[in-house]
Amino acid sequence: MSDLTDNEWNAIKHLFEDTQRPRKSTGRPSANARAVLDAIRWIQTTGERWLYLPSHYPPQQTCYSKYLIWKKDGRLNQAMRVLDGAIASGDALTAAGPSFGAHESESGRSPEVDAPGSGAYAA
């Protein structure tokens, strides 16, 4: 599975730009929303646990907390509709790989199943 293409990201990046919050001047810098979204897509398409998130993505705890926030406020569903709608209408944003969110229900597992700190472990 490939990461979001530039065209896909441009179609949905407005959903993930937090314009209401001022940029933090102290502490750890915010995680890149595109990289976090790529990590969420990786979890959804592979069906793997958050524990096995490859190291080239942001930390698993960061990705999981963003996943929960974005799922709760509807951003993930909006992004899925935008990407799936563009593909269904023939205005394909990319020809590479499945659309975002398509595999969460197909795998039968939700990314929440083996969340960091959930006590779940590989046997």
N, C-alpha and C positions, 0 to 999 in steps of 0.2 A: 504494500500500500504506500502510495506516495503522499507527501505533504501537500498542503493547499498550493495551488498554482497562484501566480500573481493575479490572474483574472478572477479566480474564485475569491481570493482574499479581498480584492477591491470591491467585489459585490457585497461583502458582508462586514467589512471592517468597521463601518459606522455603528454596528451593533455592539462592538466591544471597546469602543473608545469612551472612557469615563471622563466626560467633560464636566461633570458636576463636582468632582473632587479635585482640589488643587494638588499639584505635584508635591510629593513629600520632599522636604529639604534635608531630613536626617533619616538614619536607618537604612535598611536594605532597599535597594531600588526595586521597583515593581517588575514583575515578570512580564516578558513579552507576550501579549495576548495571542498573537499568531502561533507562537511556539507552544503555548498552553493548549490552544485549540487543536493543533497537530497532535499533541500527546493524547488528548481526549479521543480524537478520531482513531489513533493507533489502538487504544484500549478497546474502543467499540468494535473495530474491525477484526482484531485478533482474539478478543475474548479473554485476554490475559488478565492477571491480577495487577493492581497498581504497583505492587511490590516489584514486578518484573519490567517496569517501564524503563526503556533504554536510557542510558546516561546522557545521550545527546539532547534529551528533552529537559525542561525545567524540573526541579525536585518534585517527587511524587506527591508530597503533602500540599505543595502549592497548586499543582494541577488538580488534585482531588477537591481542594477547597473552592477553586474557581469553578470546577464542574458543578458542585452543589449550588453555588450562588447563581451561575448562569442557567442551570436547569430550573431552579426555583423561580427566577424572575422572567423566564421564557425566552431568553436569548438563544439558547441552543435550538429550540423548536423554530424560532424565526430564521436562524441561519440555515437549518435543514430545509425549510420551505423555500427559501430563496434559491439555494443550490439545486434542490430537486425540481423546482418550478422552471428554472432556466434550462435544465437538461430535458425535462418533459416537453417543453414548448419547442424544442429543436434548436434553441439558442445555447448549444452546449458550451459551457465554460471551459471544459477540458474533456479530452477523450481518454485520459488516463485514470483508471481505477474507478471504484464505486463512489457514489455520492456520499456526502457527509451524513452520518447518523443511520445509514441504511442497515447496518449490521447489528445494532444493539438488540433489536427484537429477533433477528435471525439466529444469533448465537444462543439465545435463551438465557443469557446472563446480562445483568446490568452492571455497569462499572462500579456500582455501590457495593456489590457482593463482597469483594475482598478489599475494602478500603483500608488505607493505612490506619493502624491503631484499632482495627475492628476485632482483633484477636484471632482472625483466620490465618491459617498457615498451610503451607504445602506439606502434604503427607509423604 
